[in-house]
């Protein structure tokens, strides 16, 4: 199980560089996940006014988590620009870059009030990818979950792997493995976890929290 804690903190960043190795002033990167099937999650931190041509394609997505970039402010979920170039505002910026298949349509503000549905009392979700939501929920899907203070997502299985980035607040997450083993972890803002399949889990948040998630169908080795 891959995990990273306090990923938004000031340590363990790598200076960004061009393809020729030349350092990009004022820009740092932090890789959270790079899977053998092509998915990747990475963070970008921009100093005030910094500029970086992010490698990738228009199928990739970038989500602004703090500050402002040339593609928009907090909540902007955009395709990478044609030449990949992003320019930070005067206060700098923090962003998440997602690479892989079926990452959903760009949106101006994914943290805004549109598109949320309640899955259990006090637990809301918003899908960034247009899929059929049913009891199976076994498709590849990316979205957001929001927990009101004191809310619980009851114990449930998924026929998928789970990738979570905790964007704010705190939560307690209990995993139940097929042999009955239980594991509880306290999650806080900036924690990233890649849960294996198969597990069941439930999440409780005293403070309330917001989570970005990606469910990934398990790849067959056949």
C-alpha positions in Angstrom: 0.0 0.0 0.0 1.6 3.3 -1.2 1.2 6.2 1.1 2.6 9.7 1.6 1.9 12.0 4.5 2.0 15.8 4.7 2.6 16.1 1.0 1.6 19.8 1.0 4.4 20.6 3.6 7.7 22.3 2.8 10.0 19.3 2.6 10.8 16.5 0.1 10.2 18.6 -3.0 12.4 18.2 -6.1 13.4 21.3 -8.1 11.6 21.2 -11.5 13.9 21.0 -14.6 13.7 21.2 -18.3 14.3 18.1 -20.5 18.0 19.2 -20.8 18.3 19.2 -17.0 18.3 23.0 -16.6 16.6 24.0 -13.3 13.3 26.0 -13.6 13.5 28.9 -11.1 10.8 28.9 -8.5 9.1 25.6 -9.4 9.2 22.3 -7.4 7.6 18.9 -8.0 6.6 15.9 -5.8 5.6 12.6 -7.3 2.8 10.8 -5.3 2.2 7.8 -7.6 3.4 6.5 -10.9 1.7 3.2 -11.8 2.7 0.6 -14.3 -0.6 1.1 -16.1 0.1 4.8 -16.9 -1.5 6.7 -14.0 0.4 9.3 -12.2 -0.3 11.8 -9.4 2.2 14.6 -8.8 2.2 18.0 -7.1 3.6 21.2 -8.5 4.5 24.2 -6.3 5.1 27.6 -8.0 6.7 30.6 -6.4 5.3 34.0 -7.1 5.3 34.6 -10.9 7.1 31.4 -11.7 6.6 29.8 -15.1 6.9 26.1 -16.2 6.1 24.2 -19.3 4.6 21.0 -17.8 5.3 17.9 -19.9 2.2 16.0 -20.8 -0.8 16.0 -23.2 -4.2 17.8 -23.4 -5.7 14.5 -22.1 -4.0 15.1 -18.7 -5.6 17.3 -16.0 -4.4 19.8 -13.5 -6.3 20.9 -10.4 -5.4 24.2 -8.7 -5.4 23.6 -5.0 -4.0 26.9 -3.7 -3.2 30.3 -5.2 -3.7 31.1 -8.9 -2.3 29.9 -12.2 -2.8 31.1 -15.7 -5.5 28.4 -16.1 -7.5 29.7 -13.2 -7.7 29.9 -9.4 -8.5 27.4 -6.7 -10.9 24.7 -8.0 -10.0 25.1 -11.6 -9.8 21.6 -13.2 -8.2 22.0 -16.6 -6.4 20.3 -19.5 -2.8 21.1 -19.8 -2.3 24.1 -22.2 -1.3 23.3 -25.7 2.4 24.0 -24.9 2.1 23.0 -21.3 3.1 26.4 -20.0 1.6 27.5 -16.7 2.3 30.9 -15.1 1.7 31.5 -11.4 0.1 34.6 -9.9 1.8 37.0 -7.6 1.1 34.8 -4.6 2.4 31.5 -6.1 0.3 28.3 -6.4 0.0 24.7 -5.6 -1.5 22.2 -8.1 -2.1 18.5 -8.6 -1.3 17.0 -12.0 -3.2 13.9 -13.0 -2.2 11.7 -15.9 -4.0 8.6 -17.2 -7.2 7.6 -19.0 -10.7 9.1 -18.6 -10.0 11.9 -16.2 -13.2 13.8 -17.0 -14.1 17.1 -18.6 -12.4 20.4 -17.6 -14.4 22.5 -15.1 -14.0 26.1 -13.8 -14.5 25.3 -10.1 -14.9 21.7 -8.9 -15.2 23.0 -5.3 -18.3 25.1 -6.1 -21.9 24.1 -5.2 -22.9 22.5 -8.5 -23.0 18.7 -9.1 -22.9 17.3 -5.5 -24.9 14.3 -4.5 -25.4 12.9 -1.0 -24.4 9.3 -0.6 -25.1 8.9 3.2 -26.1 11.4 5.9 -23.5 14.2 5.7 -21.4 12.6 3.1 -21.4 14.1 -0.4 -19.7 13.3 -3.7 -19.1 15.0 -7.0 -17.9 12.9 -10.0 -15.5 14.7 -12.4 -16.1 11.9 -15.0 -19.5 11.2 -16.4 -20.3 7.5 -15.5 -23.3 5.5 -14.5 -23.4 5.5 -10.7 -25.0 2.3 -9.3 -24.4 -0.3 -6.6 -21.5 -1.8 -8.5 -19.5 1.3 -9.0 -16.8 -0.7 -10.7 -15.8 1.7 -13.4 -12.7 3.9 -13.5 -13.9 7.2 -11.9 -12.4 10.4 -10.5 -14.2 12.7 -8.2 -14.4 14.5 -4.8 -16.0 13.4 -1.5 -17.0 15.9 1.2 -17.7 15.0 4.8 -19.6 17.3 7.1 -18.3 17.3 10.7 -19.3 14.1 12.4 -20.2 12.2 9.2 -19.4 8.6 8.4 -19.2 6.7 5.2 -20.4 3.2 6.3 -18.2 0.1 5.7 -18.4 -0.9 2.1 -16.4 -2.8 -0.6 -15.3 -1.7 -4.0 -14.3 -4.0 -6.9 -11.5 -1.4 -7.6 -8.3 0.0 -6.2 -8.7 3.3 -4.3 -6.5 6.4 -4.6 -7.2 9.2 -2.2 -5.6 12.6 -1.6 -6.9 14.4 1.5 -7.4 18.1 0.5 -8.5 19.5 3.9 -9.8 18.4 7.3 -9.1 15.2 9.2 -10.6 11.6 9.1 -10.2 8.2 10.5 -10.2 5.4 8.0 -10.6 1.7 8.9 -9.6 -1.0 6.4 -10.8 -4.6 6.6 -8.7 -7.1 4.7 -10.0 -10.4 3.3 -8.5 -12.4 6.2 -10.4 -10.1 8.7 -7.4 -8.1 9.7 -8.3 -4.5 10.5 -6.1 -1.4 10.1 -7.1 2.1 11.2 -5.3 5.2 10.1 -5.8 8.9 11.0 -5.7 11.0 7.8 -5.0 14.7 7.6 -4.7 17.4 4.9 -2.0 16.4 2.4 -2.1 12.7 3.0 -2.1 10.5 -0.1 -2.9 6.8 0.0 -3.2 4.1 -2.7 -5.3 1.3 -1.1 -4.9 -2.2 -2.5 -7.7 -4.4 -3.8 -9.6 -6.1 -2.3 -10.4 -4.3 0.9 -13.5 -3.0 2.6 -13.3 0.4 4.4 -15.3 3.0 6.3 -14.4 6.6 7.0 -15.4 8.9 9.9 -14.5 12.6 10.1 -14.9 14.6 13.3 -13.9 17.9 11.7 -15.2 17.4 8.2 -12.9 16.9 5.2 -12.7 16.9 1.5 -11.0 14.1 -0.5 -10.1 13.7 -4.1 -10.5 10.0 -5.2 -9.8 7.9 -8.1 -11.2 4.3 -8.4 -9.2 2.2 -10.7 -10.5 -1.2 -12.0 -8.0 -4.0 -11.1 -5.9 -4.9 -14.1 -5.8 -8.6 -15.1 -2.4 -10.2 -15.7 -4.0 -12.7 -18.1 
